[in-house]
């Protein structure tokens, strides 16, 4: 006699690890993965010890920051920032506050990343509230007034030596801001805090430096009257609810991602939590201007970035020009990165192309008729994004860029 035993299917959850130092818990019934642990996958470049607690913060080229308690031998928290953004420097606040959120500040670019930074000790002669941060790049040395707020005049830098700077150290009494060791085996002393103060004074007081960063300045679009012709009483508030910040950013032509919006709102929400233990729920106009100036792209999306993206996603033709299949592009936009729904995708393309569908719905056939079957970088930039052809000039070697 042959006996067959049947048992019901058993779905077991499981944990797997990846080659990118990530542990993932997979719910087999719902087919939903959840990241349990994310470790550094690239070399560590930045490290800073807490001045009073047994904590050490570490940052890596994989855009990961982790805070570790070296007495209890356990991780306190970690955060993965934007991909492909290397973390080169970390420091703790001089007032001993530990901020577990990211603050983005606009700043000048000096041609190479910051190699090392140090907080200068408070000077006995200067204002005790005046604090400075010294830093070096590949060939420059600079001073930054603290706290960071995005004012470009609060930073000063100059070429230190043509062969480059190796490292820096600060004196204990601020009689010398920095001692610099150069690549040609020489040493220099540098005192630049007074120069940085002069630069900040020349840039203007209060909000003037930030107004000058806006298009049109104080007379720009942000401050223009909306020409409302009404005699009705209007209630005008001087505060902006935190929930309305994303809409105002888009009105000004800045379209941040969902992650960028979350970072922006968390920056405001927790800005006073260390001192007051309270969340911030609204901001005034001046605070909004600083938030906008610090978070908007400094130079926008370059044609070189579009070219690199099409080289990665597309296929070359006989003329070495890369193009992407239309259906594949639409699928990538809905499945990779921050996922877009069909409605989001339809709204974006109808707005960019200036088309509309009957009944307000954009069907797949409408997109197929509006978009070519093969989309090149030039077509995407000119016909879809509306970038003028004059800005699309690239160096000859761009076709061989990795």
C-alpha positions in Angstrom: 0.0 0.0 0.0 1.3 3.4 -1.0 0.7 6.2 1.5 0.9 9.9 0.4 1.2 12.6 3.0 0.1 16.1 2.3 1.1 19.0 4.4 -0.1 22.6 4.1 2.4 25.1 2.7 4.4 26.8 5.4 5.7 30.3 4.7 8.7 31.2 6.9 10.2 34.6 7.2 13.9 34.8 6.6 16.9 37.1 6.9 19.5 37.5 4.2 22.7 39.5 3.8 23.9 41.3 0.7 27.3 42.1 -0.8 26.6 45.7 0.2 26.8 45.1 4.0 23.0 45.1 4.4 20.9 42.7 6.4 17.3 42.4 5.2 14.3 40.7 6.8 11.9 39.3 4.2 8.2 38.6 5.1 7.5 35.6 2.9 3.7 35.9 3.0 3.6 39.6 2.1 6.8 39.5 0.1 7.9 42.7 1.9 11.6 43.3 2.6 12.7 45.4 5.6 16.3 46.6 6.1 17.6 45.5 9.5 21.2 46.7 9.4 23.2 48.9 7.0 27.0 49.0 7.5 29.7 51.0 5.7 30.5 49.6 2.3 33.2 52.1 1.4 36.3 53.4 3.2 35.9 55.5 6.3 37.0 59.1 5.8 35.6 61.1 8.7 35.7 60.5 12.4 34.9 62.6 15.5 34.8 61.9 19.2 32.2 63.5 21.5 33.8 66.0 23.9 32.1 64.6 27.1 30.4 61.3 26.3 31.9 57.9 25.1 30.6 58.4 21.6 32.3 58.3 18.3 30.8 59.4 15.0 32.1 57.8 11.8 31.4 58.7 8.2 32.2 56.9 5.0 32.4 57.3 1.2 29.1 55.2 1.1 27.2 58.3 2.5 26.7 56.5 5.9 27.1 58.1 9.3 27.1 55.8 12.4 27.4 56.8 16.0 29.0 54.2 18.2 29.2 53.9 22.0 32.7 52.6 22.5 32.2 51.7 26.2 29.1 49.6 25.7 30.4 48.4 22.3 27.1 49.1 20.5 25.7 51.3 17.8 23.5 54.2 18.9 22.1 55.3 15.6 23.0 55.5 11.9 21.8 57.3 8.8 22.4 56.8 5.1 22.3 60.0 3.2 22.0 60.7 -0.5 23.6 58.0 -2.7 27.0 58.8 -4.3 27.6 61.6 -1.8 30.8 60.9 0.1 31.0 62.1 3.7 34.4 63.7 4.2 34.1 65.6 7.5 32.3 65.2 10.8 32.3 67.4 13.9 30.3 67.8 17.1 28.7 71.1 18.1 31.0 73.2 20.4 28.1 73.6 22.9 28.1 69.8 23.4 24.7 69.2 21.7 24.4 66.1 19.7 22.3 66.7 16.6 20.9 63.5 15.0 19.6 65.3 11.9 21.2 66.8 8.9 21.5 70.5 8.3 22.3 71.7 4.8 24.1 75.0 4.3 25.1 76.8 1.2 28.8 77.5 0.9 31.5 78.4 -1.6 33.3 75.8 -3.7 37.1 75.7 -3.7 37.8 73.1 -6.4 38.4 70.2 -4.1 36.8 68.5 -1.0 37.7 69.5 2.5 40.5 67.3 3.8 40.5 68.2 7.4 38.7 70.7 9.8 39.2 71.8 13.4 37.2 74.0 15.8 39.3 76.9 17.0 39.4 77.4 20.8 37.6 80.5 22.1 39.9 83.5 22.3 40.2 85.5 25.5 40.3 88.8 23.6 37.4 88.3 21.2 33.7 87.9 21.8 33.3 84.6 23.7 30.3 83.8 21.4 32.4 84.1 18.3 33.6 80.7 17.2 35.5 79.6 14.1 36.2 76.5 12.2 39.5 76.1 10.3 39.7 73.8 7.3 42.0 72.8 4.5 41.4 71.6 0.9 43.9 70.2 -1.5 45.8 73.5 -1.8 43.8 76.1 0.2 43.3 77.0 3.8 40.2 78.7 5.2 38.2 80.0 8.2 34.5 79.6 8.7 32.4 81.6 11.2 30.2 79.4 13.3 27.4 78.5 13.5 26.9 77.6 9.9 23.9 79.4 8.3 24.6 79.6 4.6 25.9 83.1 4.5 28.7 82.9 1.8 30.5 85.9 3.3 31.1 84.0 6.6 33.8 81.9 4.9 37.2 82.9 3.7 39.8 80.8 2.0 43.1 81.4 0.1 45.7 79.4 -1.8 48.2 78.2 0.8 50.8 76.5 -1.4 50.9 75.3 -5.0 52.1 71.8 -3.9 49.3 71.3 -1.5 48.5 71.2 2.2 49.1 68.0 4.2 47.4 68.7 7.6 46.7 71.4 10.2 46.7 71.9 13.9 45.4 74.7 16.1 47.1 76.5 19.0 45.5 76.2 22.4 45.2 80.0 23.1 44.3 81.2 19.5 47.5 83.3 19.3 48.0 81.3 16.0 44.9 80.0 14.3 46.6 77.2 12.5 50.0 75.5 12.0 50.1 74.1 8.4 52.3 71.3 7.2 52.9 71.5 3.4 53.6 68.9 0.8 57.1 70.3 0.2 58.1 69.5 3.9 57.7 73.1 5.2 55.5 74.6 7.8 53.5 77.8 8.0 51.5 79.6 10.6 48.2 81.3 9.7 45.9 83.7 11.5 42.8 84.4 9.4 39.9 85.0 11.8 40.2 88.8 11.5 40.1 88.5 7.7 37.0 86.4 8.0 35.3 89.0 10.2 36.1 91.7 7.6 34.6 89.6 4.8 31.4 89.0 6.8 31.1 92.8 7.5 31.5 93.7 3.9 28.8 91.1 2.9 26.1 93.0 4.8 24.2 92.6 8.0 21.2 90.4 9.0 19.3 89.1 5.9 21.0 91.2 3.2 23.5 88.4 2.2 20.6 86.0 1.7 18.5 88.5 -0.2 21.4 88.9 -2.6 21.4 85.2 -3.3 17.8 85.3 -4.6 17.1 86.1 -8.2 16.3 89.8 -8.4 17.3 90.3 -4.8 14.9 92.2 -2.5 13.0 93.3 -5.6 12.6 89.8 -7.1 9.7 87.5 -7.7 9.5 86.3 -4.1 8.6 89.8 -2.8 6.4 91.0 -5.7 2.8 92.1 -4.9 0.3 89.6 -6.3 -1.9 92.4 -7.5 -5.1 91.3 -5.6 -7.9 93.8 -6.2 -10.2 93.4 -3.3 -11.7 95.4 -0.5 -12.4 92.4 1.7 -10.6 92.1 5.0 -7.6 89.7 4.7 -5.9 87.8 7.6 -2.2 87.8 6.8 0.0 85.6 8.9 3.7 86.2 9.4 4.4 82.5 10.0 4.5 79.6 7.4 3.2 76.2 8.6 5.9 73.5 8.2 3.4 71.4 6.1 3.2 74.2 3.5 7.0 74.5 2.9 7.1 71.9 0.1 4.4 73.7 -1.9 6.2 77.1 -1.5 9.4 75.5 -2.7 7.7 74.2 -5.9 6.2 77.6 -6.5 9.7 79.0 -6.6 10.8 76.4 -9.2 12.6 74.0 -6.8 11.2 70.5 -7.0 12.9 68.5 -4.2 12.6 64.7 -3.9 10.5 63.1 -1.1 13.8 62.4 0.8 15.0 66.0 0.4 11.6 67.2 1.7 11.8 65.0 4.7 15.3 66.2 5.4 14.2 69.8 5.0 11.2 69.4 7.4 13.3 67.5 10.0 15.9 70.2 9.9 13.3 72.8 10.9 11.3 70.5 13.2 14.3 69.6 15.4 16.2 72.9 15.1 15.4 74.0 18.7 14.8 70.6 20.3 18.2 70.4 22.0 17.5 73.6 23.9 13.7 73.6 24.4 12.7 69.9 24.0 9.9 71.2 21.7 9.3 70.7 18.0 9.1 73.7 15.6 5.9 73.6 13.6 6.2 76.9 11.6 8.8 79.4 10.4 8.8 83.0 9.4 9.7 84.4 6.0 13.4 85.0 6.9 13.8 81.4 8.1 12.1 80.2 4.9 14.4 82.2 2.7 17.4 80.7 4.4 15.9 77.2 4.1 15.3 77.8 0.3 18.8 79.3 -0.4 20.5 76.5 1.5 18.6 73.6 -0.1 18.0 74.6 -3.7 20.6 73.2 -6.2 23.5 75.6 -6.4 23.9 75.0 -10.2 20.8 73.0 -11.2 21.0 69.8 -13.3 23.9 70.0 -15.8 23.9 68.6 -19.3 26.9 66.5 -18.3 24.8 64.7 -15.6 22.1 64.0 -18.2 24.7 62.7 -20.6 26.2 60.4 -17.9 22.7 59.1 -17.1 21.9 58.3 -20.8 25.3 56.6 -21.1 24.4 54.4 -18.2 20.8 53.6 -19.1 20.8 53.8 -22.9 22.4 52.2 -25.9 24.7 53.9 -28.5 23.9 54.2 -32.1 26.3 54.3 -35.0 27.2 57.9 -34.2 27.9 57.0 -30.5 24.8 58.9 -29.4 23.0 57.3 -26.6 19.2 56.8 -26.5 16.7 55.1 -24.2 13.7 53.1 -25.2 10.5 55.0 -24.4 8.7 52.1 -22.6 11.9 51.2 -20.7 12.2 54.9 -19.6 8.6 55.0 -18.3 9.1 51.7 -16.5 12.4 52.9 -14.9 10.7 56.1 -13.6 8.0 54.0 -11.9 10.3 51.3 -10.5 13.6 52.8 -9.6 14.6 55.5 -7.1 11.7 57.3 -5.6 8.8 55.4 -7.2 6.4 57.5 -9.3 2.8 56.3 -9.7 1.1 56.3 -13.1 -0.8 59.4 -12.2 2.4 61.2 -11.1 4.1 60.2 -14.3 1.2 61.3 -16.4 1.0 64.7 -14.6 4.7 65.3 -15.1 4.8 64.6 -18.8 1.6 66.4 -19.7 2.9 69.4 -17.8 6.3 69.3 -19.5 4.9 68.6 -22.9 2.0 71.0 -22.7 -0.6 68.4 -23.6 -3.9 67.3 -22.1 -6.1 64.3 -22.3 -9.9 64.1 -22.7 -11.5 64.0 -19.3 -8.3 65.0 -17.6 -6.7 61.5 -17.8 -3.5 60.8 -19.6 -3.7 57.3 -21.2 -0.8 55.2 -22.2 -1.6 55.8 -25.9 -1.4 59.5 -25.4 2.1 59.3 -24.0 3.1 56.9 -26.9 1.9 59.5 -29.4 3.6 62.4 -27.6 7.0 60.7 -27.0 9.2 59.1 -29.7 9.9 55.4 -29.4 13.6 56.2 -28.9 14.5 59.1 -26.6 18.0 60.7 -27.0 19.6 62.9 -24.4 19.2 65.9 -26.8 15.4 65.1 -27.2 15.0 64.7 -23.5 16.7 67.9 -22.7 15.3 70.2 -25.4 11.8 68.8 -26.1 10.9 67.5 -22.7 12.8 69.5 -20.1 12.9 72.7 -22.3 16.7 73.3 -21.9 17.9 75.6 -24.6 20.3 74.2 -27.2 22.9 76.8 -26.3 23.4 75.2 -22.9 23.9 71.7 -24.3 27.5 72.2 -25.5 29.7 69.5 -24.0 33.4 68.9 -24.4 34.4 66.5 -27.1 35.5 63.8 -24.8 32.0 63.5 -23.1 31.1 60.5 -25.2 33.9 58.6 -23.5 33.1 59.6 -20.0 32.7 56.5 -17.8 
